[in-house]
């Protein structure tokens, strides 16, 4: 028997007048999971369905569900709200409101779906998830506790229970065990795969995490976090084309997703080494100049003492300092100002040219226990540590540019940065240890 062409089957589900329910929705998702190129087929079929003038309430249900699969949640909600009011329409209306973070409206829609005859267990699981995201963790757990029977062995139930236990601060081992059972159930559940991948990622089990992220990305709809983290892992391996595909899949559904757009541009730049290399060279040259200590120049005693009191140690510090800041310092006059200007001009810099980049002052770090050589390392750029892509992007998100700024952070500070796990933390610690330095609190 010849197999049915996936494209034909997908278009048939979207455009036919046959029955449309959970089975058909599952087949649409399964077809795209097996071959993501079918996402474009779905998009084209939906465009064709939109153009039909004889749109019935049943057609509106089909169209609304497909809008939801395409990530057009607001349009999907409007379409489903005006549909036939049946069980399928109400259940997927709840999913739309959930995606839009309208959790109260999602709960109402799920309750209406149950009354209209949608599977009660599926509605209860959806209600539990909406309650959890709304902040009612006790209500979410009660909704799960009220379920019994075969549903307790399903991937969806095990995932929701694991996520709820995690949200109330339960035993991490129990959370992992629930995710593992969900993954072992034989059903490809994107949430359970992502949750288990994240736990392994945080523990430094990179290869296990990579496999789980890949399996999560193979589901449709995919977990957004799985696609982001998988893209970062591919970048670490310099597999930029694969990383780009992960970010593009996010942008297919969320075109305005800031992080996916930023990471996508990064991968494009990484693949175009000619332009990227030239830009990097310019940045490196500027960084080298900005990190030149002011003590390398012959300054008057008065100027040198004033700069020392103000904590200005490099040319970069001066480019982030305005003339007014200098003149407000005691004993710093016009003569010293001219001297500083001339010093900067000799290196193609100007006083205050990067003043807009000046960060809020941080508490002073005790450097009394550092040797002169160790203290000299503090003003070097973080780029000198040669960190991996993931760790480097965390430094950017935290606004850290020098080793001195990095050392002001604790390990916990870094772990709070999204996508930064134990593996990246150990990498940073190892790099600092190699030059005789540590994070704050280590």
C-alpha positions as a Markdown table, in Angstrom:
| # | Residue | x | y | z |
|---|---|---|---|---|
| 1 | Unk | 0.0 | 0.0 | 0.0 |
| 2 | Unk | 1.4 | 3.4 | -1.0 |
| 3 | Unk | 1.8 | 6.0 | 1.7 |
| 4 | Unk | -0.3 | 9.2 | 1.6 |
| 5 | Unk | 1.6 | 12.2 | 0.6 |
| 6 | Unk | 2.0 | 14.4 | 3.8 |
| 7 | Unk | 1.3 | 17.6 | 1.9 |
| 8 | Unk | -1.8 | 16.2 | 0.4 |
| 9 | Unk | -3.0 | 14.9 | 3.8 |
| 10 | Unk | -2.3 | 18.2 | 5.5 |
| 11 | Unk | -4.1 | 20.2 | 2.9 |
| 12 | Unk | -7.0 | 17.8 | 3.0 |
| 13 | Unk | -7.4 | 18.2 | 6.8 |
| 14 | Unk | -7.3 | 22.0 | 6.5 |
| 15 | Unk | -9.5 | 22.5 | 3.4 |
| 16 | Unk | -12.0 | 19.6 | 3.4 |
| 17 | Unk | -15.5 | 19.7 | 4.9 |
| 18 | Unk | -15.0 | 16.5 | 6.9 |
| 19 | Unk | -15.1 | 16.2 | 10.6 |
| 20 | Unk | -12.5 | 18.2 | 12.6 |
| 21 | Unk | -11.5 | 17.4 | 16.1 |
| 22 | Unk | -8.7 | 16.3 | 18.4 |
| 23 | Unk | -7.6 | 13.5 | 16.1 |
| 24 | Unk | -7.3 | 15.9 | 13.1 |
| 25 | Unk | -5.4 | 18.5 | 15.1 |
| 26 | Unk | -3.1 | 15.7 | 16.3 |
| 27 | Unk | -2.4 | 14.6 | 12.7 |
| 28 | Unk | -1.6 | 18.2 | 11.7 |
| 29 | Unk | 0.9 | 18.5 | 14.5 |
| 30 | Unk | 2.4 | 15.0 | 13.8 |
| 31 | Unk | 2.8 | 15.8 | 10.1 |
| 32 | Unk | 4.8 | 19.0 | 10.8 |
| 33 | Unk | 6.8 | 17.2 | 13.6 |
| 34 | Unk | 8.0 | 14.7 | 11.0 |
| 35 | Unk | 8.8 | 17.3 | 8.4 |
| 36 | Unk | 9.0 | 20.9 | 9.4 |
| 37 | Unk | 8.8 | 22.0 | 5.8 |
| 38 | Unk | 5.1 | 21.2 | 6.1 |
| 39 | Unk | 4.7 | 24.3 | 8.3 |
| 40 | Unk | 4.8 | 26.4 | 5.1 |
| 41 | Unk | 2.2 | 24.0 | 3.5 |
| 42 | Unk | 0.0 | 24.7 | 6.5 |
| 43 | Unk | 0.5 | 28.4 | 6.2 |
| 44 | Unk | -0.4 | 28.3 | 2.5 |
| 45 | Unk | -3.5 | 26.1 | 3.1 |
| 46 | Unk | -4.7 | 28.5 | 5.8 |
| 47 | Unk | -4.3 | 31.4 | 3.3 |
| 48 | Unk | -6.5 | 29.5 | 0.8 |
| 49 | Unk | -9.1 | 28.8 | 3.5 |
| 50 | Unk | -9.1 | 32.5 | 4.5 |
| 51 | Unk | -10.0 | 33.4 | 0.9 |
| 52 | Unk | -13.2 | 31.4 | 0.9 |
| 53 | Unk | -16.3 | 33.5 | 1.0 |
| 54 | Unk | -18.7 | 30.7 | 2.2 |
| 55 | Unk | -17.2 | 30.4 | 5.7 |
| 56 | Unk | -19.5 | 28.5 | 8.1 |
| 57 | Unk | -19.2 | 28.3 | 11.9 |
| 58 | Unk | -17.5 | 24.9 | 11.5 |
| 59 | Unk | -15.0 | 26.4 | 9.0 |
| 60 | Unk | -14.3 | 29.1 | 11.6 |
| 61 | Unk | -13.3 | 26.4 | 14.1 |
| 62 | Unk | -11.0 | 24.8 | 11.7 |
| 63 | Unk | -9.5 | 28.2 | 10.7 |
| 64 | Unk | -9.1 | 29.3 | 14.3 |
| 65 | Unk | -7.3 | 26.1 | 15.4 |
| 66 | Unk | -4.9 | 26.5 | 12.4 |
| 67 | Unk | -4.3 | 30.1 | 13.3 |
| 68 | Unk | -3.3 | 28.9 | 16.8 |
| 69 | Unk | -0.9 | 26.3 | 15.3 |
| 70 | Unk | 0.7 | 29.1 | 13.2 |
| 71 | Unk | 1.2 | 31.2 | 16.3 |
| 72 | Unk | -1.4 | 33.9 | 15.3 |
| 73 | Unk | -2.9 | 33.7 | 18.8 |
| 74 | Unk | -4.9 | 36.9 | 18.8 |
| 75 | Unk | -6.5 | 36.3 | 15.4 |
| 76 | Unk | -7.1 | 32.7 | 16.5 |
| 77 | Unk | -8.9 | 33.8 | 19.6 |
| 78 | Unk | -11.1 | 36.3 | 17.7 |
| 79 | Unk | -12.0 | 33.6 | 15.1 |
| 80 | Unk | -12.8 | 30.9 | 17.7 |
| 81 | Unk | -14.8 | 33.3 | 19.9 |
| 82 | Unk | -17.1 | 33.9 | 16.8 |
| 83 | Unk | -17.3 | 30.2 | 15.9 |
| 84 | Unk | -19.9 | 27.6 | 16.8 |
| 85 | Unk | -19.3 | 27.6 | 20.5 |
| 86 | Unk | -18.6 | 23.9 | 20.5 |
| 87 | Unk | -16.2 | 21.8 | 22.6 |
| 88 | Unk | -13.3 | 22.0 | 20.2 |
| 89 | Unk | -13.7 | 25.8 | 19.7 |
| 90 | Unk | -13.8 | 26.4 | 23.4 |
| 91 | Unk | -10.8 | 24.2 | 24.2 |
| 92 | Unk | -8.6 | 25.8 | 21.6 |
| 93 | Unk | -9.9 | 29.3 | 22.6 |
| 94 | Unk | -8.5 | 28.4 | 26.0 |
| 95 | Unk | -5.1 | 27.6 | 24.5 |
| 96 | Unk | -5.1 | 30.9 | 22.6 |
| 97 | Unk | -5.8 | 32.8 | 25.8 |
| 98 | Unk | -3.1 | 30.8 | 27.6 |
| 99 | Unk | -0.6 | 31.7 | 24.9 |
| 100 | Unk | -1.6 | 35.4 | 25.3 |
| 101 | Unk | -1.2 | 35.1 | 29.1 |
| 102 | Unk | -4.9 | 35.8 | 29.7 |
| 103 | Unk | -5.1 | 33.0 | 32.2 |
| 104 | Unk | -8.4 | 33.9 | 33.7 |
| 105 | Unk | -10.1 | 33.8 | 30.2 |
| 106 | Unk | -8.3 | 30.6 | 29.5 |
| 107 | Unk | -9.8 | 29.0 | 32.6 |
| 108 | Unk | -13.3 | 30.1 | 31.6 |
| 109 | Unk | -12.8 | 28.7 | 28.1 |
| 110 | Unk | -11.5 | 25.3 | 29.4 |
| 111 | Unk | -14.5 | 25.1 | 31.8 |
| 112 | Unk | -16.9 | 25.8 | 28.9 |
| 113 | Unk | -15.2 | 23.1 | 26.8 |
| 114 | Unk | -15.7 | 20.6 | 29.5 |
| 115 | Unk | -19.4 | 21.5 | 29.7 |
| 116 | Unk | -19.7 | 21.2 | 25.9 |
| 117 | Unk | -18.3 | 17.7 | 26.0 |
| 118 | Unk | -14.6 | 17.9 | 25.5 |
| 119 | Unk | -12.5 | 15.2 | 27.2 |
| 120 | Unk | -12.8 | 16.0 | 30.9 |
| 121 | Unk | -9.2 | 14.9 | 31.8 |
| 122 | Unk | -7.7 | 17.0 | 29.1 |
| 123 | Unk | -9.6 | 20.0 | 30.3 |
| 124 | Unk | -8.5 | 19.3 | 33.9 |
| 125 | Unk | -4.9 | 19.2 | 32.9 |
| 126 | Unk | -5.2 | 22.4 | 30.9 |
| 127 | Unk | -6.9 | 24.1 | 33.8 |
| 128 | Unk | -4.1 | 22.9 | 36.2 |
| 129 | Unk | -1.5 | 24.5 | 33.9 |
| 130 | Unk | -3.4 | 27.8 | 33.6 |
| 131 | Unk | -3.8 | 27.9 | 37.4 |
| 132 | Unk | -0.1 | 27.3 | 37.8 |
| 133 | Unk | 0.8 | 30.2 | 35.5 |
| 134 | Unk | -1.7 | 32.4 | 37.1 |
| 135 | Unk | 0.1 | 31.9 | 40.4 |
| 136 | Unk | -2.4 | 29.5 | 42.1 |
| 137 | Unk | 0.0 | 26.6 | 42.7 |
| 138 | Unk | -2.2 | 25.0 | 45.3 |
| 139 | Unk | -5.2 | 25.1 | 43.0 |
| 140 | Unk | -3.0 | 23.6 | 40.2 |
| 141 | Unk | -1.9 | 20.7 | 42.5 |
| 142 | Unk | -5.5 | 20.1 | 43.6 |
| 143 | Unk | -6.7 | 19.8 | 40.0 |
| 144 | Unk | -4.0 | 17.2 | 39.5 |
| 145 | Unk | -4.8 | 15.4 | 42.7 |
| 146 | Unk | -8.5 | 15.1 | 41.7 |
| 147 | Unk | -7.5 | 13.1 | 38.6 |
| 148 | Unk | -7.1 | 9.3 | 38.8 |
| 149 | Unk | -6.9 | 6.3 | 36.6 |
| 150 | Unk | -5.1 | 5.8 | 33.3 |
| 151 | Unk | -4.7 | 9.6 | 32.9 |
| 152 | Unk | -2.0 | 9.5 | 35.7 |
| 153 | Unk | 0.3 | 7.5 | 33.4 |
| 154 | Unk | 0.1 | 9.9 | 30.5 |
| 155 | Unk | 3.0 | 12.1 | 29.4 |
| 156 | Unk | 0.8 | 15.3 | 29.8 |
| 157 | Unk | -0.2 | 14.4 | 33.4 |
| 158 | Unk | 3.4 | 13.5 | 34.4 |
| 159 | Unk | 4.7 | 16.7 | 32.9 |
| 160 | Unk | 2.1 | 18.9 | 34.5 |
| 161 | Unk | 2.8 | 17.3 | 37.9 |
| 162 | Unk | 6.5 | 17.6 | 37.5 |
| 163 | Unk | 6.2 | 21.3 | 36.5 |
| 164 | Unk | 3.8 | 22.0 | 39.4 |
| 165 | Unk | 6.1 | 20.2 | 42.0 |
| 166 | Unk | 8.9 | 22.4 | 40.7 |
| 167 | Unk | 6.9 | 25.6 | 41.0 |
| 168 | Unk | 6.1 | 24.9 | 44.7 |
| 169 | Unk | 9.8 | 24.3 | 45.4 |
| 170 | Unk | 9.4 | 20.5 | 45.8 |
| 171 | Unk | 12.1 | 17.9 | 45.7 |
| 172 | Unk | 14.2 | 18.3 | 42.5 |
| 173 | Unk | 14.7 | 14.5 | 42.4 |
| 174 | Unk | 11.0 | 14.1 | 42.3 |
| 175 | Unk | 10.7 | 16.6 | 39.5 |
| 176 | Unk | 13.4 | 14.8 | 37.4 |
| 177 | Unk | 11.7 | 11.4 | 38.1 |
| 178 | Unk | 8.3 | 12.7 | 36.8 |
| 179 | Unk | 9.9 | 14.2 | 33.7 |
| 180 | Unk | 11.7 | 11.0 | 33.0 |
| 181 | Unk | 8.5 | 9.0 | 33.3 |
| 182 | Unk | 6.8 | 11.4 | 30.9 |
| 183 | Unk | 9.7 | 11.0 | 28.4 |
| 184 | Unk | 9.7 | 7.2 | 28.9 |
| 185 | Unk | 5.9 | 7.0 | 28.2 |
| 186 | Unk | 6.6 | 6.7 | 24.5 |
| 187 | Unk | 4.9 | 10.0 | 23.6 |
| 188 | Unk | 7.1 | 12.9 | 22.4 |
| 189 | Unk | 6.1 | 15.6 | 24.9 |
| 190 | Unk | 7.9 | 18.9 | 24.2 |
| 191 | Unk | 7.4 | 20.2 | 27.7 |
| 192 | Unk | 8.7 | 17.1 | 29.4 |
| 193 | Unk | 11.7 | 16.8 | 27.1 |
| 194 | Unk | 12.6 | 20.5 | 27.6 |
| 195 | Unk | 12.2 | 20.2 | 31.4 |
| 196 | Unk | 14.4 | 17.1 | 31.6 |
| 197 | Unk | 16.9 | 18.7 | 29.1 |
| 198 | Unk | 17.1 | 21.8 | 31.3 |
| 199 | Unk | 17.8 | 19.8 | 34.5 |
| 200 | Unk | 20.6 | 18.0 | 32.7 |
| 201 | Unk | 21.9 | 21.2 | 31.2 |
| 202 | Unk | 22.1 | 22.8 | 34.7 |
| 203 | Unk | 24.0 | 19.8 | 36.0 |
| 204 | Unk | 26.6 | 19.9 | 33.2 |
| 205 | Unk | 25.4 | 16.8 | 31.4 |
| 206 | Unk | 25.9 | 18.4 | 28.0 |
| 207 | Unk | 25.5 | 15.4 | 25.7 |
| 208 | Unk | 22.3 | 14.2 | 27.5 |
| 209 | Unk | 20.9 | 17.7 | 27.4 |
| 210 | Unk | 21.7 | 18.1 | 23.7 |
| 211 | Unk | 19.9 | 14.9 | 22.8 |
| 212 | Unk | 16.8 | 15.9 | 24.8 |
| 213 | Unk | 16.8 | 19.4 | 23.3 |
| 214 | Unk | 17.0 | 17.9 | 19.9 |
| 215 | Unk | 14.1 | 15.6 | 20.6 |
| 216 | Unk | 12.1 | 18.5 | 22.1 |
| 217 | Unk | 12.8 | 20.5 | 18.9 |
| 218 | Unk | 11.5 | 17.6 | 16.9 |
| 219 | Unk | 8.0 | 18.1 | 18.3 |
| 220 | Unk | 5.4 | 20.5 | 16.9 |
| 221 | Unk | 4.4 | 22.9 | 18.4 |
| 222 | Unk | 7.9 | 23.0 | 19.8 |
| 223 | Unk | 8.9 | 24.4 | 23.2 |
| 224 | Unk | 10.4 | 27.8 | 22.6 |
| 225 | Unk | 13.0 | 27.4 | 25.4 |
| 226 | Unk | 14.2 | 24.1 | 23.8 |
| 227 | Unk | 14.8 | 25.8 | 20.4 |
| 228 | Unk | 16.7 | 28.7 | 22.1 |
| 229 | Unk | 18.9 | 26.5 | 24.2 |
| 230 | Unk | 19.5 | 24.0 | 21.4 |
| 231 | Unk | 20.6 | 26.9 | 19.2 |
| 232 | Unk | 23.0 | 28.0 | 21.8 |
| 233 | Unk | 24.5 | 24.6 | 22.1 |
| 234 | Unk | 24.9 | 24.4 | 18.3 |
| 235 | Unk | 26.7 | 27.7 | 18.4 |
| 236 | Unk | 29.1 | 26.4 | 21.1 |
| 237 | Unk | 29.9 | 23.6 | 18.6 |
| 238 | Unk | 30.2 | 26.2 | 15.8 |
| 239 | Unk | 27.3 | 24.5 | 14.0 |
| 240 | Unk | 26.0 | 27.9 | 13.0 |
| 241 | Unk | 23.6 | 26.7 | 10.2 |
| 242 | Unk | 21.8 | 24.4 | 12.6 |
| 243 | Unk | 21.6 | 27.2 | 15.2 |
| 244 | Unk | 20.2 | 29.5 | 12.6 |
| 245 | Unk | 17.5 | 27.0 | 11.8 |
| 246 | Unk | 16.5 | 26.9 | 15.5 |
| 247 | Unk | 16.1 | 30.6 | 15.8 |
| 248 | Unk | 14.3 | 30.8 | 12.4 |
| 249 | Unk | 11.7 | 28.4 | 13.7 |
| 250 | Unk | 11.0 | 30.7 | 16.6 |
| 251 | Unk | 10.7 | 33.7 | 14.3 |
| 252 | Unk | 8.3 | 31.8 | 12.0 |
| 253 | Unk | 5.8 | 31.9 | 14.9 |
| 254 | Unk | 7.1 | 34.9 | 16.9 |
| 255 | Unk | 8.5 | 37.3 | 14.3 |
| 256 | Unk | 9.1 | 40.0 | 16.9 |
| 257 | Unk | 10.9 | 37.7 | 19.4 |
| 258 | Unk | 13.9 | 40.0 | 20.5 |
| 259 | Unk | 16.2 | 37.3 | 21.7 |
| 260 | Unk | 15.7 | 35.0 | 18.7 |
| 261 | Unk | 16.3 | 37.9 | 16.3 |
| 262 | Unk | 19.5 | 38.9 | 18.2 |
| 263 | Unk | 20.8 | 35.3 | 18.2 |
| 264 | Unk | 19.8 | 34.8 | 14.5 |
| 265 | Unk | 21.8 | 37.9 | 13.5 |
| 266 | Unk | 24.8 | 36.6 | 15.5 |
| 267 | Unk | 24.7 | 33.2 | 13.7 |
| 268 | Unk | 24.6 | 35.0 | 10.3 |
| 269 | Unk | 27.6 | 37.1 | 11.3 |
| 270 | Unk | 29.4 | 34.1 | 12.5 |
| 271 | Unk | 28.9 | 32.3 | 9.2 |
| 272 | Unk | 30.2 | 35.4 | 7.3 |
| 273 | Unk | 33.8 | 35.4 | 8.6 |
| 274 | Unk | 35.1 | 38.1 | 6.3 |
| 275 | Unk | 32.9 | 40.9 | 7.6 |
| 276 | Unk | 32.8 | 39.5 | 11.1 |
| 277 | Unk | 36.6 | 39.2 | 11.3 |
| 278 | Unk | 37.2 | 42.8 | 10.2 |
| 279 | Unk | 34.7 | 44.1 | 12.7 |
| 280 | Unk | 36.3 | 42.0 | 15.4 |
| 281 | Unk | 39.7 | 43.3 | 14.6 |
| 282 | Unk | 38.5 | 46.9 | 14.9 |
| 283 | Unk | 36.9 | 46.1 | 18.2 |
| 284 | Unk | 40.0 | 44.4 | 19.5 |
| 285 | Unk | 42.2 | 47.4 | 18.5 |
| 286 | Unk | 39.9 | 49.8 | 20.2 |
| 287 | Unk | 39.7 | 47.6 | 23.3 |
| 288 | Unk | 43.5 | 47.5 | 23.5 |
| 289 | Unk | 43.7 | 51.3 | 23.4 |
| 290 | Unk | 41.0 | 51.8 | 25.9 |
| 291 | Unk | 42.7 | 49.4 | 28.3 |
| 292 | Unk | 46.0 | 51.3 | 28.3 |
| 293 | Unk | 46.7 | 52.5 | 31.9 |
| 294 | Unk | 47.0 | 56.3 | 32.4 |
| 295 | Unk | 50.3 | 55.5 | 34.3 |
| 296 | Unk | 51.9 | 54.8 | 30.9 |
| 297 | Unk | 51.9 | 58.5 | 30.2 |
| 298 | Unk | 54.0 | 61.3 | 31.7 |
| 299 | Unk | 51.4 | 63.3 | 33.6 |
| 300 | Unk | 52.0 | 66.0 | 36.2 |
| 301 | Unk | 51.8 | 64.9 | 39.8 |
| 302 | Unk | 48.6 | 67.0 | 40.3 |
| 303 | Unk | 46.8 | 65.3 | 37.3 |
| 304 | Unk | 48.0 | 61.8 | 38.3 |
| 305 | Unk | 46.8 | 62.2 | 41.9 |
| 306 | Unk | 43.4 | 63.5 | 40.8 |
| 307 | Unk | 42.9 | 60.6 | 38.5 |
| 308 | Unk | 43.9 | 58.2 | 41.1 |
| 309 | Unk | 41.4 | 59.7 | 43.6 |
| 310 | Unk | 38.6 | 59.5 | 41.1 |
| 311 | Unk | 39.4 | 55.8 | 40.4 |
| 312 | Unk | 40.4 | 56.5 | 36.8 |
| 313 | Unk | 43.0 | 54.0 | 35.8 |
| 314 | Unk | 42.7 | 53.5 | 32.0 |
| 315 | Unk | 42.1 | 55.6 | 28.9 |
| 316 | Unk | 38.7 | 53.9 | 28.6 |
| 317 | Unk | 37.8 | 55.3 | 32.1 |
| 318 | Unk | 38.6 | 58.8 | 30.8 |
| 319 | Unk | 36.4 | 58.4 | 27.6 |
| 320 | Unk | 33.5 | 57.6 | 30.0 |
| 321 | Unk | 34.2 | 60.7 | 32.1 |
| 322 | Unk | 33.1 | 64.2 | 31.2 |
| 323 | Unk | 35.1 | 67.4 | 31.5 |
| 324 | Unk | 32.7 | 68.6 | 34.1 |
| 325 | Unk | 33.3 | 65.5 | 36.2 |
| 326 | Unk | 37.1 | 66.2 | 36.1 |
| 327 | Unk | 36.7 | 69.9 | 36.9 |
| 328 | Unk | 34.6 | 69.2 | 40.0 |
| 329 | Unk | 37.5 | 67.2 | 41.4 |
| 330 | Unk | 39.5 | 69.1 | 44.0 |
| 331 | Unk | 42.8 | 70.7 | 42.6 |
| 332 | Unk | 41.9 | 69.7 | 39.0 |
| 333 | Unk | 42.1 | 72.8 | 36.9 |
| 334 | Unk | 42.2 | 73.9 | 33.2 |
| 335 | Unk | 46.0 | 73.1 | 33.0 |
| 336 | Unk | 45.3 | 69.5 | 34.0 |
| 337 | Unk | 42.3 | 69.4 | 31.6 |
| 338 | Unk | 44.5 | 70.4 | 28.6 |
| 339 | Unk | 47.0 | 67.8 | 29.6 |
| 340 | Unk | 44.4 | 65.1 | 29.7 |
| 341 | Unk | 42.9 | 66.2 | 26.4 |
| 342 | Unk | 46.3 | 66.0 | 24.7 |
| 343 | Unk | 47.0 | 62.6 | 26.1 |
| 344 | Unk | 43.7 | 61.2 | 24.7 |
| 345 | Unk | 44.1 | 63.0 | 21.3 |
| 346 | Unk | 47.5 | 61.2 | 20.9 |
| 347 | Unk | 45.5 | 58.0 | 20.8 |
| 348 | Unk | 42.6 | 59.2 | 18.7 |
| 349 | Unk | 40.2 | 59.5 | 21.6 |
| 350 | Unk | 38.2 | 62.3 | 23.2 |
| 351 | Unk | 37.3 | 63.0 | 26.8 |
| 352 | Unk | 33.7 | 61.8 | 27.5 |
| 353 | Unk | 33.1 | 60.3 | 24.1 |
| 354 | Unk | 31.7 | 57.1 | 25.7 |
| 355 | Unk | 30.1 | 58.9 | 28.7 |
| 356 | Unk | 26.7 | 57.4 | 27.7 |
| 357 | Unk | 28.1 | 53.9 | 28.4 |
| 358 | Unk | 29.1 | 54.7 | 32.0 |
| 359 | Unk | 27.4 | 52.3 | 34.4 |
| 360 | Unk | 26.2 | 53.0 | 37.9 |
| 361 | Unk | 29.1 | 52.8 | 40.4 |
| 362 | Unk | 29.5 | 49.5 | 42.1 |
| 363 | Unk | 30.9 | 48.8 | 45.6 |
| 364 | Unk | 34.7 | 48.8 | 45.6 |
| 365 | Unk | 36.3 | 45.5 | 45.5 |
| 366 | Unk | 39.0 | 44.5 | 48.0 |
| 367 | Unk | 42.2 | 44.0 | 45.9 |
| 368 | Unk | 44.6 | 44.1 | 48.9 |
| 369 | Unk | 45.1 | 40.4 | 48.7 |
| 370 | Unk | 46.0 | 40.5 | 45.0 |
| 371 | Unk | 49.6 | 40.6 | 43.8 |
| 372 | Unk | 50.6 | 43.5 | 41.4 |
| 373 | Unk | 50.4 | 41.1 | 38.5 |
| 374 | Unk | 46.9 | 39.9 | 39.5 |
| 375 | Unk | 45.7 | 43.4 | 39.9 |
| 376 | Unk | 47.0 | 44.3 | 36.4 |
| 377 | Unk | 44.7 | 41.6 | 35.0 |
| 378 | Unk | 41.5 | 43.2 | 36.3 |
| 379 | Unk | 41.2 | 45.8 | 33.5 |
| 380 | Unk | 41.6 | 43.3 | 30.7 |
| 381 | Unk | 38.5 | 42.7 | 28.6 |
| 382 | Unk | 36.4 | 39.5 | 29.2 |
| 383 | Unk | 37.1 | 38.6 | 25.6 |
| 384 | Unk | 40.7 | 37.7 | 26.7 |
| 385 | Unk | 39.2 | 34.7 | 28.6 |
| 386 | Unk | 38.1 | 33.1 | 25.3 |
| 387 | Unk | 34.7 | 32.0 | 26.6 |
| 388 | Unk | 32.2 | 29.8 | 24.7 |
| 389 | Unk | 29.4 | 31.4 | 22.8 |
| 390 | Unk | 26.8 | 30.7 | 25.6 |
| 391 | Unk | 29.0 | 32.1 | 28.4 |
| 392 | Unk | 30.0 | 35.1 | 26.2 |
| 393 | Unk | 26.3 | 36.0 | 25.5 |
| 394 | Unk | 25.6 | 35.8 | 29.2 |
| 395 | Unk | 28.3 | 38.4 | 29.8 |
| 396 | Unk | 26.7 | 40.6 | 27.2 |
| 397 | Unk | 23.2 | 40.3 | 28.8 |
| 398 | Unk | 24.7 | 41.2 | 32.2 |
| 399 | Unk | 26.5 | 44.2 | 30.7 |
| 400 | Unk | 29.9 | 42.9 | 31.7 |
| 401 | Unk | 33.0 | 43.9 | 29.6 |
| 402 | Unk | 36.0 | 43.6 | 31.8 |
| 403 | Unk | 37.4 | 40.9 | 34.1 |
| 404 | Unk | 37.1 | 43.4 | 37.0 |
| 405 | Unk | 33.4 | 43.6 | 36.4 |
| 406 | Unk | 33.1 | 39.9 | 36.2 |
| 407 | Unk | 34.9 | 39.3 | 39.5 |
| 408 | Unk | 32.3 | 41.5 | 41.2 |
| 409 | Unk | 29.7 | 38.8 | 40.5 |
| 410 | Unk | 29.0 | 35.7 | 42.5 |
| 411 | Unk | 28.3 | 32.3 | 40.9 |
| 412 | Unk | 24.6 | 32.7 | 41.9 |
| 413 | Unk | 24.5 | 36.1 | 40.1 |
| 414 | Unk | 25.7 | 34.4 | 36.9 |
| 415 | Unk | 23.3 | 31.4 | 37.2 |
| 416 | Unk | 20.4 | 33.8 | 37.3 |
| 417 | Unk | 21.1 | 34.7 | 33.7 |
| 418 | Unk | 18.9 | 32.8 | 31.4 |
| 419 | Unk | 20.6 | 29.9 | 29.5 |
| 420 | Unk | 23.6 | 30.1 | 31.8 |
| 421 | Unk | 24.0 | 26.8 | 33.6 |
| 422 | Unk | 26.5 | 24.9 | 35.8 |
| 423 | Unk | 28.6 | 24.0 | 32.8 |
| 424 | Unk | 29.1 | 27.7 | 31.8 |
| 425 | Unk | 29.7 | 28.6 | 35.4 |
| 426 | Unk | 32.5 | 26.0 | 35.7 |
| 427 | Unk | 34.0 | 27.3 | 32.5 |
| 428 | Unk | 34.1 | 30.8 | 33.8 |
| 429 | Unk | 35.7 | 29.6 | 37.1 |
| 430 | Unk | 38.3 | 27.5 | 35.3 |
| 431 | Unk | 39.2 | 30.5 | 33.0 |
| 432 | Unk | 39.7 | 32.8 | 36.0 |
| 433 | Unk | 41.6 | 30.1 | 38.0 |
| 434 | Unk | 44.0 | 29.8 | 35.1 |
| 435 | Unk | 45.0 | 33.5 | 35.6 |
| 436 | Unk | 44.9 | 33.3 | 39.4 |
| 437 | Unk | 41.5 | 35.0 | 40.0 |
| 438 | Unk | 38.1 | 34.0 | 41.4 |
| 439 | Unk | 34.5 | 35.2 | 41.4 |
| 440 | Unk | 33.2 | 37.1 | 44.4 |
| 441 | Unk | 32.4 | 34.6 | 47.2 |
| 442 | Unk | 34.5 | 31.7 | 45.7 |
